[in-house]
Structure formats: structure tokens, C-alpha cells
């Protein structure tokens, strides 16, 4: 269900649907063979999936990295104090 929502929410997805719908009409009217329609749909949605993957990957790379100070503070607070041995 989320895939359909993503498809309708993006410009690329709507454009891909319009292209496949146009090819479907051409196939129904007999101007395009079914095998050609299958190849066309495969290419259109393959390009759509590839573009979505690239866009998501770039979004992940743009996210700010955690600072070194935050990592050090987290490491120090997670370490338990060492036990103290009694003096002899």
C-alpha cells in the first residue's frame, strides 16, 4: 500500500503511470504488440525505481553526521566505573 502511495505522491511516479497508460491504450488499439508493451513497462518502471533509489541514497548522504563530541560523551557515560581494590 505504501508503494502505491509513493507512486502517486511523486512526479516521476505519476509520469511513469501516464506513460504506461498511454502504452496500454496503444496496445489495446492494436498499434503496439504486447511484447513491446512489456518491454516498455519494464524500462519505465526500472528507470523509476533506479531514480528513486538514487534520490533516497543522496538524501541519506546529505544527513548530518554525528559530532565526535557526542560520540565521546556517549562512550564515557556508557562505561561503568572500575571496581576499587582495598588497600593492603
Residue frames as qw, qx, qy, qz and C-alpha x, y, z in Angstrom:
[[0.000, 0.885, 0.466, 0.000, 0.00, 0.00, 0.00],
 [0.308, -0.787, 0.105, 0.524, 2.87, 2.37, 0.79],
 [0.433, -0.073, 0.590, 0.678, 4.37, 1.68, -2.63],
 [0.182, 0.662, 0.620, 0.380, 1.19, 2.89, -4.32],
 [0.199, -0.931, -0.219, 0.214, 1.13, 5.99, -2.13],
 [0.431, -0.532, 0.350, 0.639, 4.76, 6.70, -3.04],
 [0.395, 0.251, 0.667, 0.580, 3.92, 6.18, -6.70],
 [0.059, 0.815, 0.511, 0.269, 1.05, 8.68, -6.66],
 [0.355, -0.866, -0.116, 0.333, 2.91, 11.17, -4.44],
 [0.426, -0.461, 0.385, 0.676, 5.89, 11.68, -6.75],
 [0.434, 0.683, -0.180, -0.559, 6.10, 13.42, -10.11],
 [0.104, 0.399, -0.864, -0.289, 8.19, 10.57, -11.50],
 [0.272, 0.154, 0.933, -0.179, 5.61, 8.02, -10.42],
 [0.477, 0.623, 0.370, -0.497, 2.72, 9.89, -11.99],
 [0.333, 0.660, -0.464, -0.488, 4.69, 10.35, -15.21],
 [0.049, -0.218, 0.966, 0.129, 5.51, 6.63, -15.27],
 [0.388, 0.372, 0.783, -0.312, 1.84, 5.77, -14.82],
 [0.460, 0.702, 0.040, -0.543, 0.83, 8.14, -17.64],
 [0.201, 0.538, -0.721, -0.389, 3.42, 6.58, -19.95],
 [0.143, -0.002, 0.990, -0.014, 2.28, 3.03, -19.17],
 [0.435, 0.530, 0.560, -0.465, -1.36, 4.06, -19.54],
 [0.410, 0.682, -0.264, -0.545, -0.59, 5.55, -22.97],
 [0.113, 0.354, -0.896, -0.244, 1.23, 2.37, -24.00],
 [0.316, 0.214, 0.885, -0.266, -1.73, 0.32, -22.73],
 [0.503, 0.635, 0.228, -0.540, -4.10, 2.33, -24.94],
 [0.328, 0.605, -0.581, -0.435, -1.80, 1.82, -27.92],
 [0.066, -0.146, 0.987, 0.026, -1.70, -1.92, -27.21],
 [0.413, 0.397, 0.708, -0.412, -5.48, -2.09, -26.83],
 [0.498, 0.696, -0.002, -0.516, -5.91, -0.30, -30.17],
 [0.914, 0.241, 0.280, 0.170, -3.52, -2.74, -31.85],
 [0.367, 0.895, -0.211, 0.139, -0.75, -0.22, -32.58],
 [0.031, -0.657, 0.711, -0.249, 1.75, -1.87, -30.20],
 [0.749, -0.031, -0.657, -0.078, 2.33, -5.60, -29.67],
 [0.741, -0.651, -0.086, -0.141, 2.03, -6.97, -26.13],
 [0.850, -0.114, -0.092, 0.506, 5.71, -7.97, -26.02],
 [0.329, 0.474, -0.024, 0.817, 6.70, -4.40, -26.85],
 [0.443, -0.734, -0.091, -0.506, 4.35, -3.13, -24.12],
 [0.871, -0.449, -0.129, 0.152, 6.01, -5.46, -21.61],
 [0.685, 0.122, -0.064, 0.715, 9.48, -4.24, -22.55],
 [0.030, 0.637, 0.065, 0.767, 8.32, -0.61, -22.38],
 [0.629, -0.702, -0.109, -0.314, 6.73, -1.06, -18.94],
 [0.878, -0.254, -0.129, 0.384, 9.85, -2.85, -17.70],
 [0.497, 0.301, -0.035, 0.813, 12.08, 0.03, -18.82],
 [0.195, -0.702, -0.106, -0.677, 9.78, 2.77, -17.48],
 [0.722, -0.661, -0.048, -0.201, 9.44, 1.27, -14.01],
 [0.853, -0.070, -0.115, 0.505, 13.09, 0.17, -13.95],
 [0.313, 0.456, -0.055, 0.831, 14.15, 3.76, -14.55],
 [0.447, -0.709, -0.095, -0.536, 11.62, 4.94, -11.94],
 [0.869, -0.470, -0.125, 0.096, 12.96, 2.51, -9.33],
 [0.722, 0.120, -0.091, 0.676, 16.56, 3.45, -10.13],
 [0.075, 0.602, -0.002, 0.795, 15.84, 7.17, -9.86],
 [0.635, -0.682, -0.103, -0.349, 14.03, 6.66, -6.55],
 [0.891, -0.266, -0.136, 0.341, 16.98, 4.66, -5.21],
 [0.518, 0.311, -0.072, 0.793, 19.48, 7.33, -6.23],
 [0.208, -0.686, -0.059, -0.695, 17.33, 10.08, -4.71],
 [0.786, -0.593, -0.122, -0.126, 16.99, 8.17, -1.42],
 [0.839, -0.070, -0.126, 0.525, 20.72, 7.45, -1.31],
 [0.290, 0.480, -0.054, 0.826, 21.61, 11.09, -1.84],
 [0.473, -0.709, -0.096, -0.514, 19.17, 12.02, 0.93],
 [0.878, -0.430, -0.134, 0.163, 20.97, 9.64, 3.29],
 [0.689, 0.137, -0.077, 0.707, 24.35, 11.09, 2.37],
 [0.038, 0.641, 0.045, 0.765, 23.14, 14.64, 2.98],
 [0.658, -0.695, -0.269, -0.108, 22.11, 13.86, 6.56],
 [0.008, -0.818, 0.463, -0.341, 24.50, 15.49, 9.03],
 [0.714, 0.070, -0.650, 0.252, 26.95, 13.12, 10.64],
 [0.630, -0.746, -0.211, 0.044, 27.04, 12.91, 14.43],
 [0.092, 0.877, -0.384, 0.273, 29.74, 15.03, 16.00],
 [0.600, 0.229, -0.680, 0.353, 32.79, 13.49, 17.62],
 [0.138, -0.304, 0.535, -0.776, 31.96, 15.13, 20.96],
 [0.777, -0.136, 0.047, -0.613, 28.57, 13.42, 21.06],
 [0.873, 0.141, -0.467, -0.020, 30.23, 10.05, 20.40],
 [0.360, 0.308, -0.653, 0.591, 32.82, 10.59, 23.15],
 [0.400, -0.271, 0.385, -0.787, 30.20, 11.67, 25.68],
 [0.887, -0.045, -0.147, -0.436, 28.08, 8.63, 24.87],
 [0.763, 0.218, -0.572, 0.209, 31.09, 6.31, 25.20],
 [0.132, 0.325, -0.612, 0.709, 32.15, 7.82, 28.54],
 [0.563, -0.215, 0.281, -0.747, 28.69, 7.66, 30.05],
 [0.909, 0.026, -0.263, -0.323, 28.21, 4.04, 28.98],
 [0.571, 0.288, -0.685, 0.350, 31.42, 2.81, 30.68],
 [0.715, -0.649, -0.241, -0.094, 30.90, 1.51, 34.21],
 [0.127, -0.841, 0.475, -0.225, 33.42, 2.64, 36.84],
 [0.638, 0.254, -0.706, 0.171, 36.20, 0.14, 37.60],
 [0.758, -0.596, -0.263, -0.031, 35.99, -1.60, 40.98],
 [0.007, 0.795, -0.471, 0.382, 38.36, -0.22, 43.63],
 [0.791, -0.063, -0.570, 0.214, 40.55, -2.76, 45.41],
 [0.543, -0.837, -0.029, -0.057, 41.01, -2.27, 49.15],
 [0.229, 0.764, -0.539, 0.272, 44.46, -1.20, 50.30],
 [0.850, -0.099, -0.496, 0.143, 46.53, -3.90, 51.99]]
